[in-house]
Amino acid sequence: MIITQTPLRISFAGGGTDFKDYYEREGGAVISSAIDKYIYVVIKERFDEKIRVGYTKTEMVDSVDELEHELVRECLRLTGIERAVEIDTMADIPSEGSGLGSSSTVTVGLLHAMYAFKGELVTPARLAEEACHIEIDVLGKPIGKQDQYIAAYGSLRCFEFHRDGSVGVRAVPLPEEKRRRFGESLMLFYTGITRKADGILSEQRANIMDRSAVLAQIKSQVCEIEACLSNHNMNKIGRLMHAGWELKKQMAERITSGRIDALYEMALDAGATGGKIAGAGGGGFLLLYCPPDRQHAVRSVLSELKELPFSLERDGTKVIFNARR
């Protein structure tokens, strides 16, 4: 039996520039962090030759091709596992529409578990790139590459997406006390609004050519936030996130709504200095930057929403249990 633990993520700037349609022309960049909320994948050998997959439903099939769970199916195909396995996935957050990168986290975690099941050690770079291949090239999902990379690498990182398709990865060095203080200024609230990200992302991708000037501004924020972190100028980050949210809303109509705007304004009025809807937008989690001394007031005005307490996570995907026979 193998169990992998793969982190979800929050992104601070650069989202949208990790789309192939953009980075192949202009180059993209994203700054994001893994968080200590995870998706777990369990894989074990079966006595018989069947494949059993458990998630929000249970599948029992005779061949990989019969699987409805497309991520499990394509990961099995890529890793060459054909039969006699049992796979289960479990998550710390709602299974769909969270905006915390869950789909890519599942893909990275599945690949890692399957390679470990076969006794193979693979690098974070390979896991990330193969997850991108499955989601973008094989399944044709309208997404970028940032989620797969932060799930694989973990920590607080900048990613540069080069025109030739290669990806540069660098950690943002922060002393432990500064990292802790930064994390303590971030809050996540579940809006209760679920949505399928594909429609919003498809519209965003279709608008890339027309919104290239907006995306250039979004990309420029990556260096600004990285500089704030390096110089320990944390107070400016909330304002940069607010500016980034205003830019992001120009990329597609359904990124926000009257309800989301009202919640965000309430948080700002109570003391948050900035924030955004995590991920594609439209629902899921509201990420806020708020000084700790103002967080009680923010919690009060958003009391109808469920808060997700979290910390920044140092590790990327990892095997937390390995009992191979």
FIKEDREN-67780 format. One record per residue: y, x, z of N, C-alpha, C in turn; residue in one letter. Coordinates in steps of 0.2 Angstrom, whole numbers, padded with zeros to 4 digits, always signed. Layout:
<recs>
YXZYXZYXZA ...
</recs>
This chain:
<recs>
-0006+0004+0000+0000+0000+0000+0006+0004+0000M +0011+0003-0004+0017+0006-0005+0023+0001-0003I +0028+0003+0001+0034-0001+0002+0040+0003+0000I +0044+0000-0004+0051+0003-0005+0056-0001-0002T +0062+0003+0000+0068+0000+0002+0074+0002-0002Q +0077-0003-0006+0082-0001-0010+0089-0005-0008T +0094-0001-0008+0100-0004-0005+0104-0008-0010P +0107-0013-0008+0112-0017-0012+0119-0013-0012L +0124-0015-0015+0130-0011-0016+0136-0016-0016R +0142-0012-0014+0148-0015-0016+0152-0010-0020I +0156-0013-0024+0160-0009-0029+0167-0010-0028S +0171-0004-0028+0178-0004-0026+0183-0004-0032F +0181-0001-0038+0185-0001-0044+0181+0002-0050A +0183+0000-0056+0180+0002-0062+0175-0003-0065G +0173-0008-0062+0169-0013-0065+0171-0015-0072G +0166-0016-0076+0168-0018-0083+0168-0012-0088G +0170-0006-0085+0170+0000-0089+0164+0003-0090T +0159+0001-0086+0152+0003-0087+0148-0001-0092D +0151-0005-0096+0148-0008-0102+0148-0004-0107F +0142-0004-0111+0141+0001-0117+0147+0000-0122K +0149-0007-0123+0154-0008-0128+0160-0004-0126D +0162-0003-0120+0168+0000-0118+0167+0008-0117Y +0162+0010-0114+0161+0017-0112+0160+0021-0118Y +0156+0018-0124+0155+0022-0130+0162+0024-0133E +0167+0020-0132+0173+0021-0136+0178+0025-0131R +0178+0023-0125+0183+0026-0120+0181+0030-0114E +0174+0029-0113+0172+0032-0107+0173+0028-0101G +0169+0027-0096+0170+0023-0091+0169+0026-0084G +0171+0023-0079+0170+0026-0072+0170+0020-0067A +0166+0021-0062+0166+0016-0056+0165+0020-0050V +0168+0017-0044+0167+0020-0038+0164+0014-0034I +0158+0016-0030+0155+0011-0027+0151+0014-0021S +0148+0010-0017+0144+0012-0011+0138+0007-0010S +0133+0011-0008+0127+0007-0006+0128+0004+0001A +0125-0001+0003+0126-0004+0010+0119-0005+0013I +0119-0006+0020+0113-0006+0023+0110-0013+0023D +0110-0016+0017+0106-0023+0016+0102-0021+0010K +0096-0023+0010+0091-0021+0005+0086-0026+0002Y +0083-0023-0003+0078-0027-0006+0071-0023-0005I +0066-0026-0003+0060-0023-0002+0055-0025-0007Y +0051-0020-0009+0045-0021-0014+0039-0018-0011V +0034-0023-0011+0027-0021-0008+0022-0021-0014V +0019-0016-0015+0013-0016-0020+0007-0013-0017I +0002-0016-0018-0005-0014-0016-0010-0015-0021K -0016-0012-0020-0021-0013-0025-0025-0019-0023E -0028-0023-0028-0032-0029-0027-0039-0027-0028R -0044-0031-0025-0051-0030-0026-0053-0032-0033F -0050-0038-0035-0052-0040-0042-0047-0037-0047D -0047-0039-0053-0043-0037-0059-0037-0040-0060E -0035-0045-0056-0029-0050-0057-0023-0046-0055K -0017-0049-0057-0011-0047-0055-0008-0053-0051I -0006-0052-0045-0002-0057-0041+0005-0055-0039R +0010-0059-0041+0017-0057-0039+0020-0063-0035V +0023-0061-0029+0026-0066-0025+0033-0064-0024G +0037-0070-0025+0044-0070-0024+0046-0077-0022Y +0051-0080-0025+0052-0087-0023+0047-0091-0025T +0042-0089-0030+0036-0093-0032+0031-0087-0032K +0025-0090-0033+0019-0085-0033+0016-0086-0040T +0014-0080-0043+0011-0080-0050+0004-0076-0049E -0001-0079-0052-0008-0076-0052-0010-0076-0059M -0010-0070-0062-0012-0070-0069-0017-0064-0071V -0020-0065-0077-0025-0060-0079-0022-0054-0083D -0016-0054-0085-0013-0049-0089-0005-0049-0088S -0003-0043-0089+0005-0042-0088+0009-0046-0093V +0006-0048-0099+0010-0052-0104+0011-0059-0101D +0007-0061-0097+0007-0068-0094+0012-0069-0089E +0015-0064-0086+0020-0064-0081+0026-0067-0083L +0029-0072-0079+0035-0075-0080+0041-0071-0077E +0040-0067-0072+0045-0063-0069+0046-0057-0073H +0052-0057-0077+0053-0053-0082+0054-0046-0080E +0057-0045-0074+0058-0038-0071+0051-0035-0069L +0047-0039-0066+0041-0036-0064+0036-0034-0070V +0037-0039-0075+0033-0038-0081+0035-0032-0085R +0041-0031-0086+0043-0025-0090+0043-0018-0086E +0043-0019-0079+0042-0013-0075+0035-0011-0075C +0030-0015-0075+0023-0014-0076+0022-0011-0083L +0024-0014-0088+0023-0011-0095+0026-0004-0095R +0032-0003-0092+0035+0004-0093+0030+0009-0089L +0028+0007-0083+0024+0012-0079+0017+0012-0081T +0015+0008-0085+0008+0008-0087+0003+0005-0083G +0005+0001-0078+0000-0002-0073-0002-0009-0077I -0008-0010-0077-0010-0016-0081-0014-0021-0078E -0017-0019-0072-0021-0024-0068-0022-0022-0061R -0025-0027-0057-0028-0026-0051-0022-0023-0046A -0017-0027-0046-0011-0025-0041-0008-0032-0038V -0005-0031-0033-0002-0037-0029+0005-0034-0028E +0010-0038-0029+0017-0036-0029+0021-0042-0025I +0025-0040-0020+0029-0045-0017+0036-0042-0016D +0041-0046-0017+0048-0044-0016+0052-0048-0010T +0056-0045-0006+0059-0048-0001+0066-0045-0001M +0071-0050+0001+0078-0048+0001+0082-0050+0007A +0087-0046+0009+0091-0047+0015+0097-0052+0013D +0097-0054+0007+0103-0059+0005+0100-0064+0000I +0104-0069-0001+0102-0075-0006+0099-0071-0012P +0094-0074-0015+0090-0071-0021+0094-0071-0027S +0099-0075-0028+0103-0076-0034+0110-0076-0033E +0114-0073-0038+0121-0074-0038+0125-0071-0032G +0123-0066-0029+0126-0063-0023+0132-0059-0025S +0132-0056-0031+0137-0051-0033+0136-0044-0030G +0130-0043-0027+0129-0037-0023+0124-0032-0027L +0123-0034-0034+0119-0030-0038+0111-0031-0037G +0109-0037-0035+0102-0038-0033+0097-0037-0038S +0099-0039-0044+0094-0039-0050+0093-0032-0051S +0098-0027-0052+0096-0020-0053+0093-0017-0047S +0095-0019-0041+0091-0016-0035+0084-0018-0035T +0082-0024-0037+0075-0026-0038+0072-0021-0043V +0075-0020-0049+0072-0016-0054+0071-0009-0052T +0076-0006-0049+0075+0001-0046+0069+0001-0041V +0069-0004-0037+0064-0004-0031+0057-0005-0034G +0057-0009-0039+0050-0010-0043+0048-0004-0046L +0052+0000-0050+0050+0006-0053+0048+0011-0048L +0052+0012-0043+0050+0017-0038+0044+0015-0034H +0042+0009-0033+0036+0007-0029+0030+0008-0034A +0031+0007-0040+0025+0008-0045+0024+0015-0047M +0029+0019-0047+0028+0026-0048+0024+0029-0042Y +0027+0027-0036+0023+0029-0030+0016+0027-0029A +0015+0021-0032+0008+0018-0032+0003+0023-0036F +0006+0025-0042+0003+0030-0046+0002+0037-0044K +0006+0038-0038+0006+0045-0036+0011+0050-0039G +0016+0047-0042+0021+0051-0046+0028+0051-0043E +0031+0057-0042+0037+0058-0039+0042+0057-0045L +0048+0053-0044+0053+0053-0050+0060+0053-0047V +0064+0056-0051+0071+0057-0048+0075+0051-0048T +0081+0050-0044+0085+0045-0045+0088+0044-0052P +0089+0049-0055+0092+0048-0062+0087+0045-0067A +0081+0047-0066+0076+0043-0070+0075+0036-0069R +0075+0034-0062+0074+0028-0060+0080+0023-0062L +0086+0026-0062+0092+0023-0064+0092+0021-0072A +0090+0027-0075+0091+0026-0083+0085+0021-0085E +0079+0022-0082+0074+0017-0084+0075+0010-0082E +0079+0009-0077+0081+0002-0075+0086-0001-0080A +0091+0004-0082+0096+0002-0087+0092+0000-0093C +0087+0004-0095+0083+0002-0101+0080-0004-0101H +0077-0006-0096+0073-0012-0095+0078-0018-0095I +0084-0018-0091+0088-0023-0091+0093-0024-0097E +0095-0019-0100+0100-0019-0105+0097-0019-0112I +0092-0014-0113+0089-0013-0120+0083-0018-0121D +0079-0019-0116+0073-0023-0117+0074-0030-0116V +0078-0032-0110+0079-0039-0109+0086-0042-0111L +0090-0037-0114+0096-0039-0117+0101-0042-0112G +0101-0040-0106+0106-0043-0101+0113-0041-0102K +0118-0045-0102+0125-0043-0103+0128-0039-0097P +0125-0034-0095+0127-0030-0089+0129-0023-0091I +0132-0019-0086+0134-0012-0086+0128-0008-0083G +0130-0002-0081+0125+0003-0079+0126+0005-0071K +0132+0002-0068+0134+0005-0062+0128+0003-0056Q +0126-0003-0057+0122-0006-0051+0115-0002-0051D +0112+0000-0056+0106+0004-0056+0107+0010-0053Q +0113+0014-0055+0114+0020-0052+0115+0021-0045Y +0119+0016-0042+0121+0016-0035+0114+0014-0031I +0110+0010-0034+0104+0008-0030+0099+0014-0030A +0099+0018-0035+0095+0024-0035+0097+0029-0031A +0104+0031-0031+0107+0037-0028+0109+0035-0021Y +0112+0029-0020+0114+0028-0013+0121+0031-0012G +0123+0030-0005+0129+0034-0003+0136+0031-0006S +0141+0034-0005+0148+0032-0008+0149+0037-0014L +0149+0034-0020+0149+0039-0026+0154+0036-0031R +0156+0041-0035+0159+0040-0042+0154+0041-0047C +0154+0037-0052+0150+0037-0058+0154+0038-0064F +0153+0042-0069+0157+0043-0075+0152+0041-0081E +0153+0037-0085+0149+0034-0090+0152+0037-0097F +0149+0042-0099+0151+0046-0105+0150+0043-0112H +0153+0044-0117+0153+0041-0123+0146+0042-0126R +0143+0048-0125+0136+0049-0127+0130+0045-0123D +0132+0041-0118+0127+0038-0114+0125+0041-0108G +0127+0048-0107+0125+0051-0101+0129+0049-0095S +0127+0050-0089+0131+0048-0083+0132+0054-0079V +0138+0055-0077+0140+0060-0072+0140+0056-0065G +0137+0060-0060+0136+0057-0053+0139+0062-0048V +0144+0060-0044+0146+0064-0039+0147+0060-0032R +0146+0063-0027+0147+0060-0020+0154+0061-0018A +0157+0056-0015+0163+0056-0012+0163+0059-0005V +0164+0065-0004+0163+0068+0003+0168+0065+0008P +0165+0063+0014+0169+0060+0019+0166+0062+0026L +0170+0065+0030+0167+0066+0037+0164+0060+0040P +0159+0060+0044+0156+0054+0047+0161+0049+0050E +0165+0052+0054+0170+0048+0057+0174+0044+0052E +0177+0047+0047+0181+0044+0042+0177+0038+0038K +0170+0040+0037+0166+0035+0033+0165+0029+0038R +0164+0030+0044+0163+0025+0049+0169+0020+0049R +0175+0023+0049+0181+0020+0050+0182+0016+0043R +0181+0019+0038+0181+0015+0031+0177+0009+0031F +0171+0010+0033+0166+0005+0033+0168-0001+0038G +0171+0001+0043+0173-0004+0048+0179-0008+0046E +0182-0006+0040+0188-0010+0038+0186-0015+0032S +0180-0015+0031+0177-0019+0025+0173-0025+0028L +0174-0031+0025+0171-0037+0027+0168-0041+0021M +0162-0044+0022+0159-0048+0017+0158-0055+0020L +0160-0060+0016+0159-0067+0018+0156-0070+0012F +0150-0074+0013+0147-0078+0008+0151-0084+0007Y +0153-0085+0000+0157-0091-0001+0153-0097-0002T +0146-0097-0002+0142-0103-0003+0142-0105-0010G +0145-0102-0015+0146-0104-0022+0141-0099-0025I +0136-0102-0028+0131-0099-0032+0132-0100-0040T +0131-0094-0043+0132-0095-0051+0128-0090-0054R +0126-0091-0060+0123-0086-0065+0128-0081-0068K +0127-0075-0066+0132-0070-0068+0132-0069-0076A +0126-0071-0079+0126-0069-0086+0131-0072-0091D +0133-0078-0089+0138-0082-0093+0145-0078-0092G +0147-0077-0086+0153-0073-0085+0153-0067-0088I +0148-0063-0087+0147-0056-0090+0147-0056-0098L +0144-0061-0101+0144-0062-0108+0152-0063-0110S +0155-0067-0107+0162-0068-0109+0166-0062-0108E +0165-0058-0102+0169-0052-0101+0167-0047-0106Q +0161-0046-0108+0159-0041-0113+0162-0043-0120R +0163-0050-0121+0166-0052-0128+0173-0050-0128A +0176-0050-0122+0183-0049-0122+0185-0041-0121N +0180-0037-0122+0182-0030-0120+0187-0027-0125I +0186-0028-0132+0191-0026-0137+0198-0028-0135M +0199-0035-0134+0205-0037-0133+0208-0035-0126D +0204-0034-0121+0207-0032-0115+0206-0024-0113R +0206-0020-0118+0205-0013-0117+0210-0010-0113S +0217-0013-0114+0222-0010-0109+0221-0012-0102A +0218-0018-0101+0217-0020-0094+0211-0015-0091V +0206-0014-0095+0201-0010-0093+0203-0003-0091L +0208+0000-0095+0210+0006-0094+0214+0007-0087A +0217+0001-0085+0220+0001-0079+0215+0001-0073Q +0210-0003-0074+0204-0004-0070+0201+0003-0069I +0200+0007-0074+0197+0013-0074+0201+0018-0070K +0208+0018-0071+0212+0022-0068+0212+0022-0060S +0210+0016-0058+0210+0015-0050+0204+0019-0047Q +0199+0021-0051+0194+0024-0048+0196+0031-0045V +0200+0035-0049+0203+0041-0046+0208+0040-0041C +0212+0034-0041+0216+0033-0035+0213+0031-0029E +0207+0027-0029+0204+0026-0023+0200+0032-0021I +0197+0036-0025+0194+0042-0023+0199+0047-0020E +0205+0047-0022+0210+0052-0019+0212+0049-0012A +0212+0042-0012+0214+0040-0005+0209+0041+0000C +0202+0041-0002+0197+0043+0003+0197+0050+0004L +0198+0054-0001+0198+0062+0000+0204+0064+0005S +0209+0060+0004+0215+0062+0008+0216+0058+0014N +0211+0054+0016+0211+0050+0022+0217+0045+0022H +0219+0043+0016+0224+0038+0016+0221+0031+0015N +0218+0028+0020+0214+0022+0019+0218+0016+0018M +0224+0016+0021+0228+0010+0021+0230+0008+0014N +0230+0012+0010+0232+0010+0003+0226+0007-0001K +0220+0008+0001+0214+0005-0002+0214-0002-0003I +0216-0006+0002+0216-0013+0002+0221-0015-0004G +0227-0012-0004+0232-0014-0009+0229-0012-0016R +0226-0007-0017+0223-0005-0024+0217-0010-0025L +0213-0012-0021+0208-0017-0022+0211-0024-0024M +0217-0026-0021+0220-0032-0023+0223-0031-0030H +0226-0026-0032+0228-0025-0039+0222-0025-0043A +0217-0022-0042+0211-0022-0046+0208-0029-0047G +0208-0034-0042+0206-0040-0042+0211-0044-0047W +0217-0043-0047+0222-0046-0051+0220-0044-0058E +0219-0038-0060+0217-0036-0066+0210-0039-0068L +0205-0039-0064+0199-0042-0066+0199-0049-0068K +0203-0053-0065+0204-0060-0066+0206-0061-0073K +0209-0056-0077+0211-0057-0084+0205-0056-0089Q +0199-0054-0086+0194-0052-0091+0190-0058-0093M +0190-0063-0089+0186-0069-0091+0188-0075-0087A +0188-0081-0089+0191-0087-0086+0187-0089-0080E +0181-0088-0080+0177-0091-0074+0176-0085-0068R +0179-0080-0069+0179-0075-0063+0181-0078-0057I +0186-0082-0057+0189-0085-0051+0189-0093-0051T +0191-0096-0046+0192-0103-0046+0197-0105-0041S +0199-0111-0041+0204-0114-0036+0201-0113-0029G +0195-0114-0028+0192-0113-0021+0192-0106-0019R +0190-0101-0024+0190-0094-0022+0197-0092-0021I +0202-0094-0025+0208-0092-0024+0211-0094-0017D +0209-0100-0015+0212-0102-0009+0209-0098-0003A +0202-0097-0003+0199-0093+0002+0202-0086+0002L +0204-0083-0003+0206-0076-0004+0214-0076-0001Y +0218-0081-0002+0224-0082+0000+0224-0083+0008E +0220-0087+0010+0219-0088+0017+0218-0081+0021M +0213-0077+0018+0212-0070+0021+0218-0066+0021A +0221-0066+0015+0227-0061+0015+0233-0064+0020L +0234-0070+0021+0239-0073+0025+0237-0071+0033D +0230-0070+0034+0228-0069+0041+0228-0061+0042A +0229-0057+0037+0229-0050+0038+0225-0045+0034G +0221-0048+0030+0218-0043+0025+0223-0041+0020A +0222-0034+0018+0227-0031+0013+0224-0032+0006T +0218-0034+0005+0216-0034-0002+0208-0036-0002G +0206-0037-0008+0199-0039-0009+0197-0041-0016G +0191-0044-0016+0189-0046-0023+0182-0050-0022K +0181-0054-0027+0174-0057-0027+0169-0051-0029I +0164-0050-0026+0159-0045-0027+0156-0046-0034A +0154-0041-0038+0150-0042-0044+0154-0045-0050G +0151-0050-0053+0154-0053-0059+0159-0058-0058A +0159-0060-0052+0164-0066-0050+0161-0072-0050G +0165-0077-0049+0163-0084-0049+0160-0087-0043G +0158-0083-0039+0155-0085-0032+0151-0079-0029G +0147-0081-0025+0143-0075-0021+0147-0073-0015G +0148-0066-0014+0151-0064-0008+0159-0062-0010F +0163-0063-0005+0170-0061-0005+0170-0055-0001L +0172-0049-0004+0173-0043-0001+0181-0042+0001L +0182-0040+0007+0189-0039+0010+0190-0033+0013L +0196-0030+0012+0198-0024+0016+0203-0026+0021Y +0201-0025+0027+0205-0028+0033+0205-0023+0039C +0211-0021+0041+0211-0017+0047+0208-0020+0053P +0204-0017+0057+0200-0020+0062+0204-0024+0067P +0210-0022+0068+0214-0026+0073+0216-0033+0070D +0215-0034+0064+0217-0041+0061+0210-0045+0059R +0205-0042+0060+0198-0045+0058+0197-0052+0062Q +0199-0052+0068+0197-0058+0072+0201-0064+0068H +0207-0063+0066+0211-0068+0063+0208-0070+0056A +0206-0065+0053+0202-0067+0046+0196-0071+0047V +0192-0069+0052+0186-0073+0054+0188-0080+0056R +0193-0081+0059+0195-0088+0062+0197-0092+0056S +0201-0090+0051+0203-0094+0045+0197-0095+0040V +0192-0090+0040+0186-0091+0036+0180-0093+0040L +0181-0097+0045+0176-0098+0050+0170-0103+0046S +0172-0106+0041+0167-0110+0038+0162-0106+0034E +0164-0100+0032+0160-0095+0028+0155-0091+0033L +0149-0089+0031+0145-0085+0034+0147-0078+0033K +0148-0074+0038+0150-0067+0037+0143-0063+0037E +0143-0058+0033+0137-0053+0032+0140-0046+0035L +0138-0045+0041+0140-0039+0044+0136-0033+0041P +0139-0027+0039+0136-0022+0036+0139-0015+0037F +0135-0010+0036+0138-0003+0036+0137+0000+0029S +0140+0005+0028+0139+0009+0022+0133+0013+0023L +0129+0013+0017+0122+0016+0017+0122+0023+0014E +0119+0028+0017+0119+0035+0014+0113+0036+0009R +0108+0032+0010+0102+0033+0006+0102+0029+0000D +0099+0031-0005+0097+0026-0011+0090+0024-0010G +0087+0022-0015+0080+0019-0015+0075+0024-0012T +0071+0022-0007+0066+0026-0004+0060+0023-0002K +0054+0027-0002+0048+0024+0000+0048+0024+0008V +0047+0019+0011+0047+0018+0018+0040+0018+0021I +0035+0016+0017+0028+0016+0019+0024+0018+0013F +0019+0022+0014+0014+0025+0009+0008+0026+0012N +0003+0021+0011-0004+0022+0013-0008+0021+0007A -0009+0027+0003-0013+0027-0003-0020+0029-0001R -0025+0026-0004-0032+0028-0003-0035+0031-0009R 
</recs>
